[in-house]
């Protein structure tokens, strides 16, 4: 009974946070679209100047809201409750919080911020550092810190992969179902590092790490880290998470549940990473192919969602 009350209390908090963040975002979108005539790039890419409803703005807003909703669905019943009973459902929740929701939110942030008018030097530098790509250099002579530009993608990948490894350590993994603070800490870490990581892949910072090939290296490292975690669970012969030894495990043992969760985690993360890797590999090959035909620097190629980098020789 206490566990059920704790779960519903967590559900209420998750819904409240979702409503607040969603309303703040929608209010910002309404404000931006109301001044659509001043959005410039968004108007040119999606809608008519002054129409107030550029398509890119609406698409980005929809992606962001879909990401928020995906995260909410991972936290509330049935997934939120059953994840404390079965390890394989917990793996589905991890995939939603680390991959599905962050990919949608990061895509929405990238597209939504593309036409944001930054006011003042500081805010313009912040906006550019978060959302600018090769086709949108920092204005007013403000250059991003080179060390941060290099370290940020690596730090994001390390934090993202460490969050997976650390939270699958038995002491932390077993503490989550019965401890509300540990549960919220896990959710916050997964979402935070996931959004940070996917922003580097979908919309990289300015700097040397914007290269598709280098982003592909980050994806390869991430694939390796999550594969190791999945393999440990799939091929393990001992119960790693004894806290899940409950009365519901009569159709399958806890070891079966644990091995199934490894398969869900291993196979579930693969489509996200492989799809992103194929896109980046294609961008890199196009970049190399364009560079092989001319000695002159090629112009920047603009793409709606920022996957491609600058073509031509580097």
Buried (B, 14 or more C-beta within 10 A) or exposed (E): EEEEEBBBEBBEEBEEBBEEBBEEBEEBBEEBBEEBEBBBBBBEBBBEEEBBBBBBBBBBBBBBBBBBBBBBBBBBBEBBBBBBBBBBBBBBBBBBBBBBBBBBBBBBBBBBBBBBEBEEEEEBBEBBBBBBBBBBEBEEEBEBEEEEBBBBBBBBBBBBBEBBEEBBEEEBBBBBBEBEEBBBBBBEBBBBBBBBBBBBBBBBBBBEBBBBBBBBBBBEBBBEBBBBBBBBBBEEEEBBBEBBEEEEBEEBEBBEBBBBBBBBBBEBBBEBBEEBBEBBBEBBEBBBEBBEEEEEEBEBBEEBBBBBBBBBBE
